[in-house]
Amino acid sequence: MAAATHRTSIKIYEDRDEEGGTVTYLPYDGESYSLPAIYDAQHFALDAELGVTVSSTNPVLGVQRSDLQRDSVQDDQVKVRVNGQDVLYNVVDFKPDGQAGATLELRRA
């Protein structure tokens, strides 16, 4: 299925964001680590084949696969600083983009 993506409410996390936070990746089987990522609170996708918009209230996290210690699995978690508060999310889906990146679909823990 071909898909084009439109993103809103995007926040980019590099080493430190302006609020002093980072995205922390918490693998279920290892030590946590900081991760540069693009957080998108509201994710919209367009199915190019059907011409319909599919929206989700689940946020997503865009990452470079080389920044992950291994590919994500559903028992992993991510801590993101949103509006000055640390928010813990479960990884519910891992979608490689066919290049060097991946999208992690998140659900609040």
N, C-alpha and C positions, 0 to 999 in steps of 0.2 A: 504494500500500500504506500503510495507516494504521499508525502505530507509536507506542507509548508508551515512554518511556525511564526506566530505573532506573540511577542512577549510584552507584558506590562508589569509595573511594580518590580522592576529589576534592581538588584543591588549587587555590586561587584565586590568580592572579598579577595584581597591579595594577601600581603604579609600582615597588615593591620588596617582596619578600616577607620574612618573618622571617629567612630564611637569607641575605638580602642579594642574591638573584638576581632575574632577570627572565626572561621568555620572549623569546627573540630570534628574529625571523623573518628567514630568509635566502632571498630570492627568487633564482632561478637567473640572472636577468638584471639584477640591480641591487644596491644597497647594503642591508646588513642594518639592522634597526631593532627597537626594543623594542615589545612588544605586550602589552596587558592581555588575559588569557585565563583560562579555566577548564580545567585539565588533569585528565583522568580516566584513571587507569592501567588500569582494567578497565571495559569498556563492555558493558552488557547492554541489549538492546532486545526489546520484546514486539510481535510481529506481531498486531495486534488482529483482523485478518480471520481468521487461522488459529488464534489463541489459543495460539501456541507462543512460547517464549522462544528468542531467538537471542543467543548470547554470542560475544564476541570477546576474544582476548588482546591485540589491538592497542589501544593507548591512543588517546584522542581529545582534541582541543583545541576548546573552544567559544570562539568569537570574535564580536565585532560586526563586520559587514562594513565599516562605516564606518572601523574601525581599520586595515583592510588597505589598502595602497596600490593593490592591484588584487586580483581574485579569485585564489585559489590555483590552482596547477597542479602536476602530479605531480613536476616536477623541483625544486620548492621544498623547503627544509628548515627545521626548527624546532629551536632549542636550548632545552632545559628543564632547570631545576635540580631533580633528584630525589634525595632523601636526601643532600643536600650535594654531589652530583656533577652536573656538566653532562653531559647526555645529548643526543646529536644524533639527530633523527628525520627521515625522509623523509615528505613529504606524499604519501599514496597515493590519497586521495579527498577531494573538496570537496563538501559537501552543504549548500546554502542551506536555511534552515528556512522560507522563504516569508514571513518577517517581516524583521527587521533583522540576524539572526544567521546563523551557519554553523557546521557541525561539520567539523573537519579530521580525517580518519582518518590515523593515523601508523603508521609501521613503523620500528623502530630501524635507523639507517644502518650 
